Amino acid sequence: MTYICPLCNGLAPLTASCPDCGTILEHAGRKQDYAGPYSPYGSADQYTSVISAFHWTGCEHVVQCPHCHEAYIYHVNAWPAP
């Protein structure tokens, strides 16, 4: 079965809120884009995970709080492709 990320494909909005202040988090791109061999960004390991799952099918995104300026890894559950 094929899966797609609803956030990557613009099918669902990001509705997660900051665990510290409650402000809606802003999308900052996919985690794998931060860890590429020619990436201008720091290591993706510097971010704190918001959601942890033991067995999970989906896509990881970097999100940031516009108020606290903290960055987190946000796990988006994949949807079955039609």
Buried (B, 14 or more C-beta within 10 A) or exposed (E): EEEBBBBBEEEEEBEBBBEEEEEBBBBBEBBEEBEEEEEEEEEBEEBEEBBEEEEEEBBBBBBBBEEEEBBBBBBBBBBEEE
